[in-house]
Amino acid sequence: MITAGASLVVSVILLVLQTINNARTKRAEERNDMAKQESLLSLKMMAANNKLSYACAMAIKRGRPNGEVEEAVEAYEEAKQEYDAFLMQVAAEQLRR
């Protein structure tokens, strides 16, 4: 009788610990996914900024802009919109918690 009761108590404790561990693991995975997405968007923003800087430098060097500048501005605006959307998503998720 005592053995059965002890087994039940240990089982309940292990279940609680497992539930806590699973919740921690899930939160850690969510943070890792978010960090990965943020890193990729940051790289995209840097690439767009580099493209824009290069296009401006070439326009100054040539004395006239060409399609490079417009293309670079579009890349920058697209990257910025994606990054802003990501920030809004993160903010919304934080408010839900």
Phi and psi restraints in degrees (range 20) as a CNS / XPLOR table:
assign (resid 1 and name C) (resid 2 and name N)
       (resid 2 and name CA) (resid 2 and name C) 1.0 -66.3 20.0 2
assign (resid 2 and name N) (resid 2 and name CA)
       (resid 2 and name C) (resid 3 and name N) 1.0 -37.7 20.0 2
assign (resid 2 and name C) (resid 3 and name N)
       (resid 3 and name CA) (resid 3 and name C) 1.0 -63.5 20.0 2
assign (resid 3 and name N) (resid 3 and name CA)
       (resid 3 and name C) (resid 4 and name N) 1.0 -42.3 20.0 2
assign (resid 3 and name C) (resid 4 and name N)
       (resid 4 and name CA) (resid 4 and name C) 1.0 -64.5 20.0 2
assign (resid 4 and name N) (resid 4 and name CA)
       (resid 4 and name C) (resid 5 and name N) 1.0 -41.4 20.0 2
assign (resid 4 and name C) (resid 5 and name N)
       (resid 5 and name CA) (resid 5 and name C) 1.0 -64.8 20.0 2
assign (resid 5 and name N) (resid 5 and name CA)
       (resid 5 and name C) (resid 6 and name N) 1.0 -41.7 20.0 2
assign (resid 5 and name C) (resid 6 and name N)
       (resid 6 and name CA) (resid 6 and name C) 1.0 -65.1 20.0 2
assign (resid 6 and name N) (resid 6 and name CA)
       (resid 6 and name C) (resid 7 and name N) 1.0 -40.5 20.0 2
assign (resid 6 and name C) (resid 7 and name N)
       (resid 7 and name CA) (resid 7 and name C) 1.0 -62.6 20.0 2
assign (resid 7 and name N) (resid 7 and name CA)
       (resid 7 and name C) (resid 8 and name N) 1.0 -40.7 20.0 2
assign (resid 7 and name C) (resid 8 and name N)
       (resid 8 and name CA) (resid 8 and name C) 1.0 -63.9 20.0 2
assign (resid 8 and name N) (resid 8 and name CA)
       (resid 8 and name C) (resid 9 and name N) 1.0 -44.6 20.0 2
assign (resid 8 and name C) (resid 9 and name N)
       (resid 9 and name CA) (resid 9 and name C) 1.0 -62.5 20.0 2
assign (resid 9 and name N) (resid 9 and name CA)
       (resid 9 and name C) (resid 10 and name N) 1.0 -46.5 20.0 2
assign (resid 9 and name C) (resid 10 and name N)
       (resid 10 and name CA) (resid 10 and name C) 1.0 -62.6 20.0 2
assign (resid 10 and name N) (resid 10 and name CA)
       (resid 10 and name C) (resid 11 and name N) 1.0 -40.7 20.0 2
assign (resid 10 and name C) (resid 11 and name N)
       (resid 11 and name CA) (resid 11 and name C) 1.0 -62.2 20.0 2
assign (resid 11 and name N) (resid 11 and name CA)
       (resid 11 and name C) (resid 12 and name N) 1.0 -43.1 20.0 2
assign (resid 11 and name C) (resid 12 and name N)
       (resid 12 and name CA) (resid 12 and name C) 1.0 -64.9 20.0 2
assign (resid 12 and name N) (resid 12 and name CA)
       (resid 12 and name C) (resid 13 and name N) 1.0 -43.6 20.0 2
assign (resid 12 and name C) (resid 13 and name N)
       (resid 13 and name CA) (resid 13 and name C) 1.0 -61.3 20.0 2
assign (resid 13 and name N) (resid 13 and name CA)
       (resid 13 and name C) (resid 14 and name N) 1.0 -44.6 20.0 2
assign (resid 13 and name C) (resid 14 and name N)
       (resid 14 and name CA) (resid 14 and name C) 1.0 -63.6 20.0 2
assign (resid 14 and name N) (resid 14 and name CA)
       (resid 14 and name C) (resid 15 and name N) 1.0 -37.6 20.0 2
assign (resid 14 and name C) (resid 15 and name N)
       (resid 15 and name CA) (resid 15 and name C) 1.0 -64.3 20.0 2
assign (resid 15 and name N) (resid 15 and name CA)
       (resid 15 and name C) (resid 16 and name N) 1.0 -43.0 20.0 2
assign (resid 15 and name C) (resid 16 and name N)
       (resid 16 and name CA) (resid 16 and name C) 1.0 -63.4 20.0 2
assign (resid 16 and name N) (resid 16 and name CA)
       (resid 16 and name C) (resid 17 and name N) 1.0 -45.3 20.0 2
assign (resid 16 and name C) (resid 17 and name N)
       (resid 17 and name CA) (resid 17 and name C) 1.0 -63.0 20.0 2
assign (resid 17 and name N) (resid 17 and name CA)
       (resid 17 and name C) (resid 18 and name N) 1.0 -39.4 20.0 2
assign (resid 17 and name C) (resid 18 and name N)
       (resid 18 and name CA) (resid 18 and name C) 1.0 -66.2 20.0 2
assign (resid 18 and name N) (resid 18 and name CA)
       (resid 18 and name C) (resid 19 and name N) 1.0 -40.2 20.0 2
assign (resid 18 and name C) (resid 19 and name N)
       (resid 19 and name CA) (resid 19 and name C) 1.0 -63.3 20.0 2
assign (resid 19 and name N) (resid 19 and name CA)
       (resid 19 and name C) (resid 20 and name N) 1.0 -43.7 20.0 2
assign (resid 19 and name C) (resid 20 and name N)
       (resid 20 and name CA) (resid 20 and name C) 1.0 -62.7 20.0 2
assign (resid 20 and name N) (resid 20 and name CA)
       (resid 20 and name C) (resid 21 and name N) 1.0 -44.3 20.0 2
assign (resid 20 and name C) (resid 21 and name N)
       (resid 21 and name CA) (resid 21 and name C) 1.0 -63.9 20.0 2
assign (resid 21 and name N) (resid 21 and name CA)
       (resid 21 and name C) (resid 22 and name N) 1.0 -41.6 20.0 2
assign (resid 21 and name C) (resid 22 and name N)
       (resid 22 and name CA) (resid 22 and name C) 1.0 -62.8 20.0 2
assign (resid 22 and name N) (resid 22 and name CA)
       (resid 22 and name C) (resid 23 and name N) 1.0 -39.5 20.0 2
assign (resid 22 and name C) (resid 23 and name N)
       (resid 23 and name CA) (resid 23 and name C) 1.0 -65.1 20.0 2
assign (resid 23 and name N) (resid 23 and name CA)
       (resid 23 and name C) (resid 24 and name N) 1.0 -42.4 20.0 2
assign (resid 23 and name C) (resid 24 and name N)
       (resid 24 and name CA) (resid 24 and name C) 1.0 -62.9 20.0 2
assign (resid 24 and name N) (resid 24 and name CA)
       (resid 24 and name C) (resid 25 and name N) 1.0 -43.5 20.0 2
assign (resid 24 and name C) (resid 25 and name N)
       (resid 25 and name CA) (resid 25 and name C) 1.0 -62.4 20.0 2
assign (resid 25 and name N) (resid 25 and name CA)
       (resid 25 and name C) (resid 26 and name N) 1.0 -42.2 20.0 2
assign (resid 25 and name C) (resid 26 and name N)
       (resid 26 and name CA) (resid 26 and name C) 1.0 -63.5 20.0 2
assign (resid 26 and name N) (resid 26 and name CA)
       (resid 26 and name C) (resid 27 and name N) 1.0 -44.2 20.0 2
assign (resid 26 and name C) (resid 27 and name N)
       (resid 27 and name CA) (resid 27 and name C) 1.0 -63.4 20.0 2
assign (resid 27 and name N) (resid 27 and name CA)
       (resid 27 and name C) (resid 28 and name N) 1.0 -39.6 20.0 2
assign (resid 27 and name C) (resid 28 and name N)
       (resid 28 and name CA) (resid 28 and name C) 1.0 -64.8 20.0 2
assign (resid 28 and name N) (resid 28 and name CA)
       (resid 28 and name C) (resid 29 and name N) 1.0 -40.9 20.0 2
assign (resid 28 and name C) (resid 29 and name N)
       (resid 29 and name CA) (resid 29 and name C) 1.0 -65.1 20.0 2
assign (resid 29 and name N) (resid 29 and name CA)
       (resid 29 and name C) (resid 30 and name N) 1.0 -40.4 20.0 2
assign (resid 29 and name C) (resid 30 and name N)
       (resid 30 and name CA) (resid 30 and name C) 1.0 -63.0 20.0 2
assign (resid 30 and name N) (resid 30 and name CA)
       (resid 30 and name C) (resid 31 and name N) 1.0 -42.7 20.0 2
assign (resid 30 and name C) (resid 31 and name N)
       (resid 31 and name CA) (resid 31 and name C) 1.0 -64.2 20.0 2
assign (resid 31 and name N) (resid 31 and name CA)
       (resid 31 and name C) (resid 32 and name N) 1.0 -40.4 20.0 2
assign (resid 31 and name C) (resid 32 and name N)
       (resid 32 and name CA) (resid 32 and name C) 1.0 -64.7 20.0 2
assign (resid 32 and name N) (resid 32 and name CA)
       (resid 32 and name C) (resid 33 and name N) 1.0 -42.5 20.0 2
assign (resid 32 and name C) (resid 33 and name N)
       (resid 33 and name CA) (resid 33 and name C) 1.0 -62.9 20.0 2
assign (resid 33 and name N) (resid 33 and name CA)
       (resid 33 and name C) (resid 34 and name N) 1.0 -42.1 20.0 2
assign (resid 33 and name C) (resid 34 and name N)
       (resid 34 and name CA) (resid 34 and name C) 1.0 -65.4 20.0 2
assign (resid 34 and name N) (resid 34 and name CA)
       (resid 34 and name C) (resid 35 and name N) 1.0 -41.8 20.0 2
assign (resid 34 and name C) (resid 35 and name N)
       (resid 35 and name CA) (resid 35 and name C) 1.0 -64.2 20.0 2
assign (resid 35 and name N) (resid 35 and name CA)
       (resid 35 and name C) (resid 36 and name N) 1.0 -39.7 20.0 2
assign (resid 35 and name C) (resid 36 and name N)
       (resid 36 and name CA) (resid 36 and name C) 1.0 -63.4 20.0 2
assign (resid 36 and name N) (resid 36 and name CA)
       (resid 36 and name C) (resid 37 and name N) 1.0 -46.4 20.0 2
assign (resid 36 and name C) (resid 37 and name N)
       (resid 37 and name CA) (resid 37 and name C) 1.0 -62.6 20.0 2
assign (resid 37 and name N) (resid 37 and name CA)
       (resid 37 and name C) (resid 38 and name N) 1.0 -41.8 20.0 2
assign (resid 37 and name C) (resid 38 and name N)
       (resid 38 and name CA) (resid 38 and name C) 1.0 -64.7 20.0 2
assign (resid 38 and name N) (resid 38 and name CA)
       (resid 38 and name C) (resid 39 and name N) 1.0 -39.7 20.0 2
assign (resid 38 and name C) (resid 39 and name N)
       (resid 39 and name CA) (resid 39 and name C) 1.0 -64.0 20.0 2
assign (resid 39 and name N) (resid 39 and name CA)
       (resid 39 and name C) (resid 40 and name N) 1.0 -43.3 20.0 2
assign (resid 39 and name C) (resid 40 and name N)
       (resid 40 and name CA) (resid 40 and name C) 1.0 -64.1 20.0 2
assign (resid 40 and name N) (resid 40 and name CA)
       (resid 40 and name C) (resid 41 and name N) 1.0 -41.7 20.0 2
assign (resid 40 and name C) (resid 41 and name N)
       (resid 41 and name CA) (resid 41 and name C) 1.0 -67.1 20.0 2
assign (resid 41 and name N) (resid 41 and name CA)
       (resid 41 and name C) (resid 42 and name N) 1.0 -37.1 20.0 2
assign (resid 41 and name C) (resid 42 and name N)
       (resid 42 and name CA) (resid 42 and name C) 1.0 -63.4 20.0 2
assign (resid 42 and name N) (resid 42 and name CA)
       (resid 42 and name C) (resid 43 and name N) 1.0 -42.4 20.0 2
assign (resid 42 and name C) (resid 43 and name N)
       (resid 43 and name CA) (resid 43 and name C) 1.0 -62.5 20.0 2
assign (resid 43 and name N) (resid 43 and name CA)
       (resid 43 and name C) (resid 44 and name N) 1.0 -39.9 20.0 2
assign (resid 43 and name C) (resid 44 and name N)
       (resid 44 and name CA) (resid 44 and name C) 1.0 -64.2 20.0 2
assign (resid 44 and name N) (resid 44 and name CA)
       (resid 44 and name C) (resid 45 and name N) 1.0 -40.4 20.0 2
assign (resid 44 and name C) (resid 45 and name N)
       (resid 45 and name CA) (resid 45 and name C) 1.0 -63.6 20.0 2
assign (resid 45 and name N) (resid 45 and name CA)
       (resid 45 and name C) (resid 46 and name N) 1.0 -43.0 20.0 2
assign (resid 45 and name C) (resid 46 and name N)
       (resid 46 and name CA) (resid 46 and name C) 1.0 -64.0 20.0 2
assign (resid 46 and name N) (resid 46 and name CA)
       (resid 46 and name C) (resid 47 and name N) 1.0 -41.6 20.0 2
assign (resid 46 and name C) (resid 47 and name N)
       (resid 47 and name CA) (resid 47 and name C) 1.0 -62.8 20.0 2
assign (resid 47 and name N) (resid 47 and name CA)
       (resid 47 and name C) (resid 48 and name N) 1.0 -41.8 20.0 2
assign (resid 47 and name C) (resid 48 and name N)
       (resid 48 and name CA) (resid 48 and name C) 1.0 -65.0 20.0 2
assign (resid 48 and name N) (resid 48 and name CA)
       (resid 48 and name C) (resid 49 and name N) 1.0 -40.9 20.0 2
assign (resid 48 and name C) (resid 49 and name N)
       (resid 49 and name CA) (resid 49 and name C) 1.0 -63.3 20.0 2
assign (resid 49 and name N) (resid 49 and name CA)
       (resid 49 and name C) (resid 50 and name N) 1.0 -41.8 20.0 2
assign (resid 49 and name C) (resid 50 and name N)
       (resid 50 and name CA) (resid 50 and name C) 1.0 -62.2 20.0 2
assign (resid 50 and name N) (resid 50 and name CA)
       (resid 50 and name C) (resid 51 and name N) 1.0 -43.4 20.0 2
assign (resid 50 and name C) (resid 51 and name N)
       (resid 51 and name CA) (resid 51 and name C) 1.0 -62.0 20.0 2
assign (resid 51 and name N) (resid 51 and name CA)
       (resid 51 and name C) (resid 52 and name N) 1.0 -42.6 20.0 2
assign (resid 51 and name C) (resid 52 and name N)
       (resid 52 and name CA) (resid 52 and name C) 1.0 -66.3 20.0 2
assign (resid 52 and name N) (resid 52 and name CA)
       (resid 52 and name C) (resid 53 and name N) 1.0 -42.3 20.0 2
assign (resid 52 and name C) (resid 53 and name N)
       (resid 53 and name CA) (resid 53 and name C) 1.0 -62.2 20.0 2
assign (resid 53 and name N) (resid 53 and name CA)
       (resid 53 and name C) (resid 54 and name N) 1.0 -44.2 20.0 2
assign (resid 53 and name C) (resid 54 and name N)
       (resid 54 and name CA) (resid 54 and name C) 1.0 -63.7 20.0 2
assign (resid 54 and name N) (resid 54 and name CA)
       (resid 54 and name C) (resid 55 and name N) 1.0 -44.5 20.0 2
assign (resid 54 and name C) (resid 55 and name N)
       (resid 55 and name CA) (resid 55 and name C) 1.0 -62.2 20.0 2
assign (resid 55 and name N) (resid 55 and name CA)
       (resid 55 and name C) (resid 56 and name N) 1.0 -40.9 20.0 2
assign (resid 55 and name C) (resid 56 and name N)
       (resid 56 and name CA) (resid 56 and name C) 1.0 -66.1 20.0 2
assign (resid 56 and name N) (resid 56 and name CA)
       (resid 56 and name C) (resid 57 and name N) 1.0 -42.0 20.0 2
assign (resid 56 and name C) (resid 57 and name N)
       (resid 57 and name CA) (resid 57 and name C) 1.0 -62.4 20.0 2
assign (resid 57 and name N) (resid 57 and name CA)
       (resid 57 and name C) (resid 58 and name N) 1.0 -42.5 20.0 2
assign (resid 57 and name C) (resid 58 and name N)
       (resid 58 and name CA) (resid 58 and name C) 1.0 -67.6 20.0 2
assign (resid 58 and name N) (resid 58 and name CA)
       (resid 58 and name C) (resid 59 and name N) 1.0 -36.5 20.0 2
assign (resid 58 and name C) (resid 59 and name N)
       (resid 59 and name CA) (resid 59 and name C) 1.0 -64.6 20.0 2
assign (resid 59 and name N) (resid 59 and name CA)
       (resid 59 and name C) (resid 60 and name N) 1.0 -40.6 20.0 2
assign (resid 59 and name C) (resid 60 and name N)
       (resid 60 and name CA) (resid 60 and name C) 1.0 -67.2 20.0 2
assign (resid 60 and name N) (resid 60 and name CA)
       (resid 60 and name C) (resid 61 and name N) 1.0 -42.8 20.0 2
assign (resid 60 and name C) (resid 61 and name N)
       (resid 61 and name CA) (resid 61 and name C) 1.0 -62.0 20.0 2
assign (resid 61 and name N) (resid 61 and name CA)
       (resid 61 and name C) (resid 62 and name N) 1.0 -43.5 20.0 2
assign (resid 61 and name C) (resid 62 and name N)
       (resid 62 and name CA) (resid 62 and name C) 1.0 -79.5 20.0 2
assign (resid 62 and name N) (resid 62 and name CA)
       (resid 62 and name C) (resid 63 and name N) 1.0 -21.8 20.0 2
assign (resid 62 and name C) (resid 63 and name N)
       (resid 63 and name CA) (resid 63 and name C) 1.0 87.2 20.0 2
assign (resid 63 and name N) (resid 63 and name CA)
       (resid 63 and name C) (resid 64 and name N) 1.0 4.6 20.0 2
assign (resid 63 and name C) (resid 64 and name N)
       (resid 64 and name CA) (resid 64 and name C) 1.0 -158.2 20.0 2
assign (resid 64 and name N) (resid 64 and name CA)
       (resid 64 and name C) (resid 65 and name N) 1.0 144.0 20.0 2
assign (resid 64 and name C) (resid 65 and name N)
       (resid 65 and name CA) (resid 65 and name C) 1.0 -80.3 20.0 2
assign (resid 65 and name N) (resid 65 and name CA)
       (resid 65 and name C) (resid 66 and name N) 1.0 159.9 20.0 2
assign (resid 65 and name C) (resid 66 and name N)
       (resid 66 and name CA) (resid 66 and name C) 1.0 -137.5 20.0 2
assign (resid 66 and name N) (resid 66 and name CA)
       (resid 66 and name C) (resid 67 and name N) 1.0 -159.7 20.0 2
assign (resid 66 and name C) (resid 67 and name N)
       (resid 67 and name CA) (resid 67 and name C) 1.0 -64.1 20.0 2
assign (resid 67 and name N) (resid 67 and name CA)
       (resid 67 and name C) (resid 68 and name N) 1.0 -18.1 20.0 2
assign (resid 67 and name C) (resid 68 and name N)
       (resid 68 and name CA) (resid 68 and name C) 1.0 -61.0 20.0 2
assign (resid 68 and name N) (resid 68 and name CA)
       (resid 68 and name C) (resid 69 and name N) 1.0 -41.3 20.0 2
assign (resid 68 and name C) (resid 69 and name N)
       (resid 69 and name CA) (resid 69 and name C) 1.0 -65.4 20.0 2
assign (resid 69 and name N) (resid 69 and name CA)
       (resid 69 and name C) (resid 70 and name N) 1.0 -48.1 20.0 2
assign (resid 69 and name C) (resid 70 and name N)
       (resid 70 and name CA) (resid 70 and name C) 1.0 -61.5 20.0 2
assign (resid 70 and name N) (resid 70 and name CA)
       (resid 70 and name C) (resid 71 and name N) 1.0 -41.4 20.0 2
assign (resid 70 and name C) (resid 71 and name N)
       (resid 71 and name CA) (resid 71 and name C) 1.0 -63.2 20.0 2
assign (resid 71 and name N) (resid 71 and name CA)
       (resid 71 and name C) (resid 72 and name N) 1.0 -41.5 20.0 2
assign (resid 71 and name C) (resid 72 and name N)
       (resid 72 and name CA) (resid 72 and name C) 1.0 -67.4 20.0 2
assign (resid 72 and name N) (resid 72 and name CA)
       (resid 72 and name C) (resid 73 and name N) 1.0 -39.9 20.0 2
assign (resid 72 and name C) (resid 73 and name N)
       (resid 73 and name CA) (resid 73 and name C) 1.0 -63.1 20.0 2
assign (resid 73 and name N) (resid 73 and name CA)
       (resid 73 and name C) (resid 74 and name N) 1.0 -41.6 20.0 2
assign (resid 73 and name C) (resid 74 and name N)
       (resid 74 and name CA) (resid 74 and name C) 1.0 -62.7 20.0 2
assign (resid 74 and name N) (resid 74 and name CA)
       (resid 74 and name C) (resid 75 and name N) 1.0 -43.4 20.0 2
assign (resid 74 and name C) (resid 75 and name N)
       (resid 75 and name CA) (resid 75 and name C) 1.0 -62.6 20.0 2
assign (resid 75 and name N) (resid 75 and name CA)
       (resid 75 and name C) (resid 76 and name N) 1.0 -41.5 20.0 2
assign (resid 75 and name C) (resid 76 and name N)
       (resid 76 and name CA) (resid 76 and name C) 1.0 -63.6 20.0 2
assign (resid 76 and name N) (resid 76 and name CA)
       (resid 76 and name C) (resid 77 and name N) 1.0 -46.7 20.0 2
assign (resid 76 and name C) (resid 77 and name N)
       (resid 77 and name CA) (resid 77 and name C) 1.0 -63.5 20.0 2
assign (resid 77 and name N) (resid 77 and name CA)
       (resid 77 and name C) (resid 78 and name N) 1.0 -39.0 20.0 2
assign (resid 77 and name C) (resid 78 and name N)
       (resid 78 and name CA) (resid 78 and name C) 1.0 -64.1 20.0 2
assign (resid 78 and name N) (resid 78 and name CA)
       (resid 78 and name C) (resid 79 and name N) 1.0 -46.3 20.0 2
assign (resid 78 and name C) (resid 79 and name N)
       (resid 79 and name CA) (resid 79 and name C) 1.0 -63.8 20.0 2
assign (resid 79 and name N) (resid 79 and name CA)
       (resid 79 and name C) (resid 80 and name N) 1.0 -40.6 20.0 2
assign (resid 79 and name C) (resid 80 and name N)
       (resid 80 and name CA) (resid 80 and name C) 1.0 -65.4 20.0 2
assign (resid 80 and name N) (resid 80 and name CA)
       (resid 80 and name C) (resid 81 and name N) 1.0 -41.8 20.0 2
assign (resid 80 and name C) (resid 81 and name N)
       (resid 81 and name CA) (resid 81 and name C) 1.0 -61.8 20.0 2
assign (resid 81 and name N) (resid 81 and name CA)
       (resid 81 and name C) (resid 82 and name N) 1.0 -43.1 20.0 2
assign (resid 81 and name C) (resid 82 and name N)
       (resid 82 and name CA) (resid 82 and name C) 1.0 -63.7 20.0 2
assign (resid 82 and name N) (resid 82 and name CA)
       (resid 82 and name C) (resid 83 and name N) 1.0 -41.5 20.0 2
assign (resid 82 and name C) (resid 83 and name N)
       (resid 83 and name CA) (resid 83 and name C) 1.0 -67.8 20.0 2
assign (resid 83 and name N) (resid 83 and name CA)
       (resid 83 and name C) (resid 84 and name N) 1.0 -42.3 20.0 2
assign (resid 83 and name C) (resid 84 and name N)
       (resid 84 and name CA) (resid 84 and name C) 1.0 -62.4 20.0 2
assign (resid 84 and name N) (resid 84 and name CA)
       (resid 84 and name C) (resid 85 and name N) 1.0 -40.4 20.0 2
assign (resid 84 and name C) (resid 85 and name N)
       (resid 85 and name CA) (resid 85 and name C) 1.0 -63.1 20.0 2
assign (resid 85 and name N) (resid 85 and name CA)
       (resid 85 and name C) (resid 86 and name N) 1.0 -40.0 20.0 2
assign (resid 85 and name C) (resid 86 and name N)
       (resid 86 and name CA) (resid 86 and name C) 1.0 -61.8 20.0 2
assign (resid 86 and name N) (resid 86 and name CA)
       (resid 86 and name C) (resid 87 and name N) 1.0 -45.0 20.0 2
assign (resid 86 and name C) (resid 87 and name N)
       (resid 87 and name CA) (resid 87 and name C) 1.0 -62.3 20.0 2
assign (resid 87 and name N) (resid 87 and name CA)
       (resid 87 and name C) (resid 88 and name N) 1.0 -39.2 20.0 2
assign (resid 87 and name C) (resid 88 and name N)
       (resid 88 and name CA) (resid 88 and name C) 1.0 -64.9 20.0 2
assign (resid 88 and name N) (resid 88 and name CA)
       (resid 88 and name C) (resid 89 and name N) 1.0 -39.8 20.0 2
assign (resid 88 and name C) (resid 89 and name N)
       (resid 89 and name CA) (resid 89 and name C) 1.0 -63.5 20.0 2
assign (resid 89 and name N) (resid 89 and name CA)
       (resid 89 and name C) (resid 90 and name N) 1.0 -44.1 20.0 2
assign (resid 89 and name C) (resid 90 and name N)
       (resid 90 and name CA) (resid 90 and name C) 1.0 -63.0 20.0 2
assign (resid 90 and name N) (resid 90 and name CA)
       (resid 90 and name C) (resid 91 and name N) 1.0 -44.6 20.0 2
assign (resid 90 and name C) (resid 91 and name N)
       (resid 91 and name CA) (resid 91 and name C) 1.0 -61.7 20.0 2
assign (resid 91 and name N) (resid 91 and name CA)
       (resid 91 and name C) (resid 92 and name N) 1.0 -42.5 20.0 2
assign (resid 91 and name C) (resid 92 and name N)
       (resid 92 and name CA) (resid 92 and name C) 1.0 -63.4 20.0 2
assign (resid 92 and name N) (resid 92 and name CA)
       (resid 92 and name C) (resid 93 and name N) 1.0 -41.0 20.0 2
assign (resid 92 and name C) (resid 93 and name N)
       (resid 93 and name CA) (resid 93 and name C) 1.0 -65.9 20.0 2
assign (resid 93 and name N) (resid 93 and name CA)
       (resid 93 and name C) (resid 94 and name N) 1.0 -37.4 20.0 2
assign (resid 93 and name C) (resid 94 and name N)
       (resid 94 and name CA) (resid 94 and name C) 1.0 -67.7 20.0 2
assign (resid 94 and name N) (resid 94 and name CA)
       (resid 94 and name C) (resid 95 and name N) 1.0 -36.1 20.0 2
assign (resid 94 and name C) (resid 95 and name N)
       (resid 95 and name CA) (resid 95 and name C) 1.0 -69.5 20.0 2
assign (resid 95 and name N) (resid 95 and name CA)
       (resid 95 and name C) (resid 96 and name N) 1.0 -30.0 20.0 2
assign (resid 95 and name C) (resid 96 and name N)
       (resid 96 and name CA) (resid 96 and name C) 1.0 -71.0 20.0 2
assign (resid 96 and name N) (resid 96 and name CA)
       (resid 96 and name C) (resid 97 and name N) 1.0 -22.5 20.0 2
